[in-house]
Amino acid sequence: MEENDVRLLPLLTNLIEKRVDEEAIVGRIRDEQLAERLKLLYGVYWRGLIEHNALDFPLLISLACDLLNRFPMIARHYRVVYPHICVDEFQDTNVSQFEFLKALVGTEPSGFFVVADDDQIVYQWNGASPERLDELRAMFNMTSLELPQNYRCPTAIIDIANKLIACSLRNYLA
């Protein structure tokens, strides 16, 4: 590993969060040299964590997802022990977190409840996407309940925020 490789850690983390395995990296990155370097670093990073008996958060989520997919009876066990799952700030989930939730919840999401605000997606840099809420609704045929009254902020702040959102949407769509 070279000293400059540290700067590639965010890219590596992004690939892990998108659940791109080592072999698929070359097909996901246009720059072939960078792709080969990331593929090499992926293996080095993974072996280094194993060597130190450590995991970072993205790998922890990814491995938990792999575990539930590989052994569905573990997910079923958790559904029995914890029949209700609530996720707050769902709008900020990334691909691996959503994959984990899908594996955990299964196909009968009777006790699955999320709280989200599609106007408040903060972590797009980290893989969050407004489309994930739509995918969730379609996948689980979930009912949306909108709460238009905000009890945390005064009306004046909400009005200003809505004007900023409208302005940035106009700029984004222009």
Contacts in CASP RR format, 6 or more apart in sequence:
PFRMAT RR
TARGET T0000
AUTHOR 0000-0000-0000
METHOD contacts of the structure
MODEL  1
MEENDVRLLPLLTNLIEKRVDEEAIVGRIRDEQLAERLKLLYGVYWRGLI
EHNALDFPLLISLACDLLNRFPMIARHYRVVYPHICVDEFQDTNVSQFEF
LKALVGTEPSGFFVVADDDQIVYQWNGASPERLDELRAMFNMTSLELPQN
YRCPTAIIDIANKLIACSLRNYLA
1 41 0 8 1.000
1 44 0 8 1.000
5 37 0 8 1.000
5 41 0 8 1.000
8 34 0 8 1.000
8 37 0 8 1.000
8 38 0 8 1.000
8 41 0 8 1.000
11 38 0 8 1.000
12 38 0 8 1.000
12 41 0 8 1.000
12 42 0 8 1.000
12 45 0 8 1.000
13 56 0 8 1.000
13 58 0 8 1.000
14 127 0 8 1.000
15 25 0 8 1.000
15 28 0 8 1.000
15 38 0 8 1.000
15 42 0 8 1.000
16 58 0 8 1.000
16 59 0 8 1.000
16 62 0 8 1.000
16 96 0 8 1.000
17 58 0 8 1.000
17 61 0 8 1.000
17 62 0 8 1.000
17 94 0 8 1.000
17 95 0 8 1.000
17 96 0 8 1.000
17 126 0 8 1.000
17 127 0 8 1.000
18 94 0 8 1.000
18 95 0 8 1.000
18 96 0 8 1.000
18 127 0 8 1.000
19 62 0 8 1.000
19 65 0 8 1.000
19 95 0 8 1.000
19 96 0 8 1.000
19 99 0 8 1.000
20 28 0 8 1.000
22 39 0 8 1.000
22 42 0 8 1.000
22 43 0 8 1.000
22 46 0 8 1.000
23 39 0 8 1.000
25 35 0 8 1.000
25 38 0 8 1.000
25 39 0 8 1.000
25 42 0 8 1.000
26 32 0 8 1.000
26 35 0 8 1.000
26 36 0 8 1.000
26 39 0 8 1.000
27 35 0 8 1.000
28 35 0 8 1.000
29 35 0 8 1.000
29 38 0 8 1.000
46 59 0 8 1.000
48 54 0 8 1.000
49 55 0 8 1.000
49 56 0 8 1.000
49 59 0 8 1.000
55 63 0 8 1.000
58 96 0 8 1.000
61 96 0 8 1.000
61 97 0 8 1.000
61 100 0 8 1.000
62 96 0 8 1.000
64 100 0 8 1.000
65 96 0 8 1.000
65 99 0 8 1.000
65 100 0 8 1.000
65 103 0 8 1.000
67 74 0 8 1.000
68 74 0 8 1.000
68 75 0 8 1.000
68 100 0 8 1.000
68 103 0 8 1.000
68 104 0 8 1.000
69 103 0 8 1.000
72 103 0 8 1.000
75 103 0 8 1.000
75 104 0 8 1.000
75 106 0 8 1.000
78 104 0 8 1.000
79 104 0 8 1.000
79 105 0 8 1.000
79 106 0 8 1.000
83 110 0 8 1.000
83 111 0 8 1.000
84 111 0 8 1.000
84 112 0 8 1.000
84 113 0 8 1.000
85 101 0 8 1.000
85 104 0 8 1.000
85 105 0 8 1.000
85 111 0 8 1.000
85 112 0 8 1.000
85 113 0 8 1.000
86 113 0 8 1.000
86 114 0 8 1.000
86 115 0 8 1.000
87 93 0 8 1.000
87 101 0 8 1.000
87 113 0 8 1.000
87 114 0 8 1.000
87 115 0 8 1.000
88 114 0 8 1.000
88 115 0 8 1.000
89 115 0 8 1.000
89 116 0 8 1.000
90 114 0 8 1.000
90 115 0 8 1.000
90 116 0 8 1.000
90 132 0 8 1.000
90 133 0 8 1.000
90 136 0 8 1.000
91 116 0 8 1.000
91 117 0 8 1.000
91 118 0 8 1.000
91 120 0 8 1.000
91 121 0 8 1.000
91 122 0 8 1.000
91 128 0 8 1.000
91 130 0 8 1.000
91 132 0 8 1.000
91 133 0 8 1.000
92 121 0 8 1.000
92 122 0 8 1.000
92 123 0 8 1.000
92 126 0 8 1.000
92 128 0 8 1.000
93 101 0 8 1.000
93 128 0 8 1.000
93 132 0 8 1.000
94 123 0 8 1.000
94 126 0 8 1.000
94 127 0 8 1.000
94 128 0 8 1.000
95 127 0 8 1.000
98 132 0 8 1.000
98 135 0 8 1.000
98 136 0 8 1.000
101 112 0 8 1.000
102 139 0 8 1.000
105 112 0 8 1.000
105 140 0 8 1.000
109 140 0 8 1.000
109 142 0 8 1.000
112 140 0 8 1.000
112 142 0 8 1.000
114 136 0 8 1.000
114 142 0 8 1.000
116 133 0 8 1.000
118 130 0 8 1.000
118 133 0 8 1.000
119 165 0 8 1.000
121 128 0 8 1.000
121 129 0 8 1.000
121 130 0 8 1.000
122 128 0 8 1.000
136 142 0 8 1.000
137 144 0 8 1.000
150 158 0 8 1.000
153 161 0 8 1.000
END
